Amino acid sequence: MARRKKQDENTSPENQNQNDDTFGLPEIEYQPLNREETPKTTTTTTETYYQSTSNTTETPKEMEQEEVRQYSSNEYYDNDDDGGSPWPKILGIAAIVLLAGAAVWYFAMYRPKQLAAEREKQRIEQEAKEKQDALNLAESKRQEDERRRADSLAALTATPPAGTIDTLTERTGRYYVIIASGIDGDLILDYAKKLAPKGLSPKIIPPYGKVKFYRLAIADGDTYAATQATADQLKAEYTDGAWVVKY
């Protein structure tokens, strides 16, 4: 017991501090790897380091190999967790591209063609409508012309109603268009009978005052100007002419 105490006394303070740090274990030279590591990998390496330091039977080479194995294993599991399957992303991108292509096709190709076809259809329908309206208008005008010609022809061929013959017995103060005058009243009456079937209503004015002739009138009016205008229109139809007399 005395000898051991002596040996302990001979031990220097420096050696004594060194023995306290190493706990009496052999010294191990360790140099950490120089690479970027994720926090998870760093933690694993640190734990591996502590496990290595606690096991005094492993050599430095075995400790380094164990650290590399731990690092590789952790990196492998990290890659599996982070990567995952790429198919969802691929399918999503494909769906977006497909929708974009469909939108471009619809708005850039299909829709313009559809609008152009609709405008062309409307133009054709409008032209057909205008053409039909023109045909209907022409047909209406043709029918109207035919009706007018038929009316004119009917008026020419139809027998007008027979007129009446009147003999004035007293003065009226009106103006009369005279087409014949004579001393013989029977001749004037015969002439009037020829005009009545033509739709005229002749009037016989007997002699009055100093006038010794019978006169035959086929029209009359309230004013001299209006009656004279009628006489001017009838002059060409009668050989004796037409003149105005107030009676």
C-alpha positions in Angstrom: 0.0 0.0 0.0 2.9 2.3 0.7 4.4 1.7 -2.7 1.2 2.6 -4.6 0.8 5.7 -2.7 4.2 6.7 -3.6 3.6 6.1 -7.3 0.5 8.3 -7.1 2.5 11.0 -5.5 5.1 10.8 -8.2 2.5 11.4 -10.8 2.7 14.9 -12.1 -0.3 17.2 -12.2 -0.2 17.3 -16.0 -0.4 13.5 -16.2 -3.1 13.5 -13.7 -5.3 15.9 -15.7 -4.7 13.8 -18.9 -5.8 10.7 -17.1 -8.9 12.4 -15.9 -9.9 13.4 -19.5 -9.3 10.0 -21.0 -10.7 8.0 -18.1 -7.7 5.8 -18.4 -8.5 4.8 -22.0 -6.1 4.8 -24.9 -6.0 8.1 -26.9 -7.9 8.0 -30.3 -7.1 10.4 -33.1 -10.4 11.4 -34.8 -10.9 13.9 -37.6 -14.6 14.8 -38.6 -15.6 14.4 -42.3 -15.6 17.7 -44.3 -19.1 17.6 -46.1 -22.4 19.3 -45.9 -24.9 17.4 -43.9 -28.5 17.8 -43.1 -29.5 18.4 -39.5 -30.8 14.9 -39.3 -27.6 13.4 -40.6 -25.5 15.5 -38.3 -27.4 14.4 -35.3 -27.0 10.8 -36.4 -23.2 11.3 -36.9 -23.0 12.9 -33.5 -24.8 10.0 -31.9 -22.5 7.6 -33.7 -19.5 9.6 -32.5 -20.7 9.3 -28.9 -21.4 5.6 -29.4 -17.9 5.2 -30.8 -16.3 7.0 -28.0 -18.1 4.9 -25.5 -16.9 1.7 -27.1 -13.2 1.5 -26.5 -12.7 -1.8 -28.2 -13.3 -0.3 -31.8 -10.4 1.0 -33.8 -10.5 4.5 -35.4 -10.8 2.8 -38.9 -13.8 0.8 -37.7 -15.3 3.8 -36.2 -15.0 5.8 -39.4 -16.6 2.9 -41.4 -19.4 2.7 -39.0 -20.0 6.4 -39.3 -20.1 6.1 -43.2 -22.6 3.3 -42.9 -24.8 5.3 -40.6 -24.6 8.3 -42.9 -25.4 6.4 -46.1 -28.3 4.7 -44.4 -29.8 7.9 -43.2 -29.3 9.6 -46.6 -31.0 6.7 -48.3 -34.1 7.0 -46.1 -34.1 10.8 -46.5 -34.1 10.5 -50.3 -37.0 8.0 -50.2 -39.0 10.3 -47.9 -38.4 13.5 -49.9 -38.7 12.2 -53.5 -41.8 10.1 -53.6 -43.5 9.0 -56.8 -43.2 11.4 -59.8 -46.4 10.3 -61.5 -48.8 12.7 -59.7 -46.8 15.7 -60.9 -46.5 14.2 -64.4 -50.2 13.6 -64.6 -51.0 17.1 -63.3 -48.7 18.8 -65.8 -50.2 16.6 -68.6 -53.8 17.6 -67.5 -52.8 21.3 -67.5 -51.2 21.1 -71.0 -54.3 19.2 -72.3 -56.7 21.9 -71.0 -54.5 24.7 -72.3 -54.4 23.0 -75.8 -58.2 22.5 -75.7 -58.7 26.1 -74.8 -56.4 27.3 -77.6 -58.1 25.0 -80.1 -61.6 26.2 -79.1 -61.0 29.9 -79.0 -58.4 30.2 -81.8 -59.8 27.7 -84.3 -63.2 26.2 -83.6 -65.0 29.3 -82.3 -63.9 31.7 -85.1 -65.0 29.1 -87.7 -68.3 28.7 -86.0 -68.9 32.5 -85.9 -67.9 32.8 -89.6 -70.4 30.0 -90.5 -73.1 31.7 -88.5 -72.5 35.0 -90.2 -72.5 33.3 -93.6 -75.7 31.6 -92.8 -77.3 34.9 -91.7 -76.1 36.6 -94.9 -77.6 33.9 -97.1 -80.9 34.0 -95.2 -80.9 37.8 -95.5 -80.3 37.7 -99.2 -83.0 35.0 -99.7 -85.4 37.2 -97.7 -84.6 40.3 -99.7 -85.0 38.3 -102.9 -88.4 36.9 -101.8 -89.6 40.3 -100.8 -88.6 41.7 -104.2 -90.5 38.8 -105.9 -93.6 39.4 -103.7 -93.5 43.1 -104.5 -93.2 42.4 -108.2 -96.1 39.9 -108.1 -98.3 42.4 -106.2 -97.5 45.1 -108.7 -98.3 42.7 -111.6 -101.6 41.8 -110.0 -102.5 45.4 -109.5 -101.7 46.2 -113.1 -103.8 43.3 -114.3 -106.7 44.4 -112.1 -106.5 48.0 -113.5 -106.4 46.7 -117.1 -109.4 44.5 -116.4 -111.3 47.4 -114.8 -110.5 49.6 -117.8 -111.5 46.9 -120.3 -114.7 46.3 -118.3 -115.5 50.0 -118.3 -115.0 50.2 -122.1 -117.1 47.1 -122.9 -119.8 47.6 -120.3 -123.0 49.3 -121.3 -123.6 52.5 -119.2 -127.0 52.9 -117.6 -129.4 54.8 -119.8 -129.8 58.5 -119.0 -133.0 60.4 -118.6 -134.3 63.2 -120.8 -135.6 66.3 -119.1 -137.4 69.3 -120.6 -136.9 72.5 -118.6 -140.0 74.6 -118.1 -138.6 77.5 -116.2 -135.4 79.3 -115.8 -132.9 78.0 -113.2 -130.1 80.5 -113.2 -127.5 77.8 -114.0 -125.0 77.5 -116.9 -125.6 74.8 -119.5 -123.3 73.3 -122.2 -125.3 73.3 -125.5 -124.4 70.9 -128.3 -127.4 71.3 -130.7 -130.0 74.0 -131.5 -133.0 73.9 -133.9 -136.5 75.2 -134.7 -138.0 71.8 -134.8 -138.4 70.4 -131.3 -139.0 66.9 -132.5 -135.5 66.7 -134.1 -134.0 67.9 -130.8 -135.9 65.2 -129.0 -134.7 62.5 -131.4 -131.1 63.7 -130.8 -131.6 63.5 -127.1 -133.0 59.9 -127.4 -129.7 58.9 -129.1 -127.6 60.3 -126.3 -129.5 58.9 -123.4 -128.5 55.2 -123.9 -124.9 56.3 -123.7 -125.3 57.2 -120.1 -125.9 60.9 -120.7 -128.9 62.8 -119.3 -129.6 65.5 -121.9 -131.9 68.4 -121.1 -134.1 70.3 -123.6 -134.4 74.1 -123.2 -137.5 75.3 -125.1 -137.7 78.7 -126.8 -138.0 81.7 -124.3 -138.1 85.4 -124.8 -136.8 86.4 -128.1 -135.1 83.0 -128.6 -137.0 80.9 -131.1 -134.9 77.7 -131.0 -134.9 74.5 -129.0 -131.6 73.8 -127.4 -130.1 70.5 -126.2 -127.8 70.6 -123.1 -125.6 67.7 -121.9 -123.9 69.3 -118.9 -124.4 72.2 -116.5 -122.6 74.0 -113.7 -122.9 76.7 -111.1 -120.3 79.1 -112.6 -119.5 80.1 -116.1 -115.8 79.3 -115.8 -116.3 75.7 -114.7 -119.0 75.1 -117.3 -116.9 76.6 -120.0 -114.0 74.2 -119.1 -116.4 71.3 -119.5 -117.5 72.7 -122.9 -113.9 73.0 -124.0 -113.4 69.2 -123.3 -116.6 68.2 -125.2 -116.0 70.3 -128.4 -114.0 67.6 -130.1 -116.7 65.0 -129.7 -119.6 66.9 -131.3 -119.6 68.3 -134.9 -121.6 71.4 -134.0 -119.2 72.2 -131.1 -120.2 73.1 -127.5 -121.0 76.4 -126.0 -122.3 77.8 -122.7 -125.7 79.4 -122.2 -127.2 80.7 -118.9 -130.8 79.7 -118.4 
